[in-house]
Amino acid sequence: MDEDFAARVEPYRRELLVHCYRMLGAVHEAEDLVQETMLRAWRARERYDPGRASVRTWLYRIATNACLTALEGRSRRPLPSGLGGPSDDPHAPLAPSLDVPWLQPFPDALLGDPAERAVRRGSLRLALIAAMQALPPKQRAVLILRDVLEFPAAEVAELLGATPAAVNSALQRARAGLEGASPVEDDVAEPDDGAVDAVVDRYVRAFEAADVAGLVALLTDDAVLEMPPVPLWYLGRDAYGRFMERLFAMRATEWRMVRTAANAQPAVAAYHRDDDGGYVLHTLQVFTVRPEGLARNVVFQDARVFAAFELPPRLEAR
């Protein structure tokens, strides 16, 4: 890749990664598609016409169409709450469904500086990405390009090889589909960062102490707990608390939590103590916090997710 070409396209690599993630719902697949986008752009560099489109628009056209090709014949990436109703049995078998292509979280470390993360906060919420996955791929692309990235309808039509009328029609259908699939939490105002940090800090202290009552006290009435790749999910304080009692009975009651962030939301990596006195990586937990408390915890137990967040598999004893 020559220096001039690299200088023109590299500034867009990070935002293209976020775009491909929104389309695909998996970080490793998004990284592969960005690489594919850069390769296709390199091969087509002599045909690029700056009079027709900016470099950014040209790259988005390549990336979007690469994503649409990758999504052909593919199942959507859901969360457990998108597959059926909540469980009322806290002792149900925790059998993973490894045949389901589960939605994955996005590490905030890949988003750039804090100002950029703040800009992306609303459009990267995990629940919103999950709702987008329920849309047909072309509707998903139109929604992202028009409502998230704010490309004009005519430009999106050029990107997708469609007419502006077709783009506007697809956008209306996508908005209607998103409204039907998107959780209520997306319409609720978020507390300020200080209030969010306070809730997460209290959750961490309660979890490390295996304090179920302390955890439950932080939850909203309709709090959701879900745990891909296990297809179960639980709704409400009581169900959440009874499952946590089961977890602490199954695992050690000594834990260490490491703060991180995913999808511009607070997250923690949970480590449980092993027989050697160290702590073994157990899960990545991504929180949704409302003004009235913690409303959702999506708990990931997936080696690919751990790798994307560069989480150490083990912490030594304190």
N, C-alpha and C positions, 0 to 999 in steps of 0.2 A: 504494500500500500504506500503510494508516494506521499511525501510530506504535505503537499498542497491539498490533496484529497483528504488526508487524515485531519488536517487543520479545519477543513470545512465541515466534516461530518461528526467528528468526535464530540463536540460540544452537545450533541443531541442524544448521545448514547444513553444517558441516565433517564431522560424523559421517555425515550423509546422503550426502555426496560419497564417503566411503570405502565406505559400504554399496553405493551404485550402482556403484562401481568393482568391488567384489567380484562383483557380479552380471554386469556387462557386460565387464569386462576391458579397458576403454579409458577414459582420463581425459577426453577431449573428449566422449565419449558420456555419461559419468557427469555431467559438468557440465551438459550439456543436460537430462538427466533430473532433476537437482536443480532447475533452473529450472522445468521442467514441474511438478514436485512443489509448488513454492512457488506457482505460478500456480493449480494445482488447489485447493490449500489456501485461497488467497485467495477463489476463487469459491465454495468450500463453507464459508466461515468462519461464516456464520449458522446452518448446520446442525450445526456441531460441538457435541457434548454432553460436557462435562467429566465428567459422571457415569458415562459409559460407558468412557472411555479418557483417559489423559493426553495432553497435546499431543504428546509424543515418540512415543507409540504410534500416535496418529492420523497423524502425518507419516510414520512408517515404513510404515503401511498404504498410504498414497497412493504413496510412493516404490517400494515393493516391487511393487505392482500396475502402476505405470507401467513398471518394468523388465520385468516379465513380458510386458506388451503389446509392448514394444520388441523382445523376444527371439523373438516368434512367427515361425516360419518362417526363423529366422536360423541360420547355421552358427556353431559354437563358435569361440572365439579360441584357437588353439593356439600352442605353441612348436614349432620344428622337431623336437625330440626326441619330440614327441607324434604325429608323422605317420609314422614309420618308423624303421628301424634306422640306426646310425651309418655314415658314409662311411669307407672306408679309402683314399681317394685325396685327398691334400692338394692336388692340382692340378686337382680337378674344377672345371668352370665355375661361376663365382659369379653365376649368373643369378637375379635376384630373382623370387619368385612374388608378383606384386602383386595377384593375384586372391584370395589368402588373407587373411582378416581377422585378422592376427596379434595376439596378446596384447601389451599395452603395459605398461610399468612405471609406477609411481605415485610422483611426487616427494614426498620427505619434507618438503619445504618447505610442503606443503599439510596436513600432519598436526598442526600446532600446536607446543606447547612440548615439550621433551625428555621430560618425564614422560609425556605422551600418546603420544609415539612409542614409548617403552619398553613401554607397555601394549599397543600394537598390534603389536609386533614379531612375535610368533609367528603371528598370524592374517593377516599381510600378505605373508609370504614369497612370492616370485614363483613358486616351484615349486608351492606350495600353491594359489595363485590359478589356475595352469594346470591343476592337477588338478581344481579345482572346476568349471572350464569344461567338463570332460568329462561332468558330470552334467546330466540334464534340468533345464530352468530351475526347475520347481516344487520338485524335490528340492534344487537349489542354494539356493533361497530358504529352505526349511525348515532346511537345515543351517546356513546363516548366522544365521538368526534364533534357532535353538535353541542351537547349540554355540558360536557366536562371540559373539552378542549376549546370549545367555542369557535370552531371553524364555520365559515358561512355555508349555507346550504349549497350554493353553486360550487364551492370548492370541494365539499364532500361528494357531490355528484361527480365531479371530475376525478376525485380519488378512487371512487368505487365503480366508475364506468356506468353511471346511472343518470337519470334526469333529476333536476331539482324537485319536481313534483313527486317522483318516487321516493326521494330522500325524505321529504316532508311527511309523506304518508307513512313511511317506515318509522319515523320519529314519533308520530302520534301513537302508533301501535306499541312502540317500545315504552313510551311513557305510561301508557295504560297498563301494559304488562308489568312494569316495575312497580307501579302503584299497588297492584294486586299482590305482588310477591314480597315487597319490602316491608320489614317489621315496623311496628309502631315506633320503636326506639329512634328511627331515623328522623322522626318529626319532633323529637323532644330536644329542647335546648341543653347543651352540655354545660356543666359547671366550669369555673375557671380552673387553670392548671394547678393552682395551689390547693383547691378543694379536692381535685382528682388525686393529687399526690398524697394528701392526708388520708383519703379512703384507702388507697393502695398500701400505704405504709401500715395502716392498722390491719389490713388483710394479711400482709406479710407477717406481722408480729403474731397474729392469731394462728396462722397456718403453721409457723415454725414451732409454736407451742401446742399444736394439735388441739386448739381451743375451738370446738365446734360452736359453742354458744356465741363466742366472740365473732366468728365468721358469719353466722346467721344474722347477728345484729346489724351487720353492714349491708345486708341484701335488701333489694326492693321486694315488694310482695310478689311480683311476677318474675323474679329472677330465673334465668335460664342457665343450666349447666349442660354442656355437650362435649363429647370426647372422641372426635375422629382419631383412629379408624373404627372405634366401637360405635355402632349405629344407634345406641341408646341416647336419650336426652331426658332431662328432668326439668320440671317447671314448678316454681314456687319455693318459698323459704323452707317449708317442711321437708319436701322431697330432697332439696339440696343438702339440708342438714343431715338427713338420714343417710344419704350416700356418703357424706364426709365421715360420719361415724364408721361406716363400713371400711372406707379407705384407711383410716387411722388404725382400725383393728387388723387390717390385712398387712399394712406396711408398718415400718417403725414410726414411732411418734416423735422422732427427732428429724427435723428438716432444716434445710437451708434454702433460702430464696434469693435469687439474683435478679435485680431489676433490669429490664430492657424495654424495648418498644417495638410494636408491629402495627402496620396499617395506620400509623399516626395515632395509635392508642397505647395505653400503658400495658405492659406485659411483664411476666416474671418467668424465670426458669426455676423449676422446683427440683431439688435434690434430696433424696432420702438417705439416711445413714445406713452403712453396710456393716458387716461383721468385723471389718478391719478398722473401723472407726472413721473412715472417710465417708464421702457423700457421693452417691451415684445419680446421674441425670435421670429424671423420671418423666417430666413433661414440660412443655412450654404452654403457659396460660395467658390468653389475651383477653383483656377486660373491656367492657363497656360500662362507663360510670355516668349515671344521671345525677341531677341535683339531690334526689332522695336516696341515693346509694348505688351499690354495685348491681347492675341489671343483667349482665351476661358474662359468662366465663366460658370461652372456647378453649378446651384443653387438648393440645396436640401431642401425640406420642408417635413420632415418625422420624426415622433417621435422616431422611432428606430435609425435613424441616430443621432439625438440630444442626445439620451441616450448613444450611443456608444462613442460620443465625450465628454460626461459628461458636457453638456452645461447647465448652469442654465436657467430655464424658464423665469426668470425676473431679471432685474438689477434695483436697486433703483436709484432715481434721483441723479444727481451729487451734 
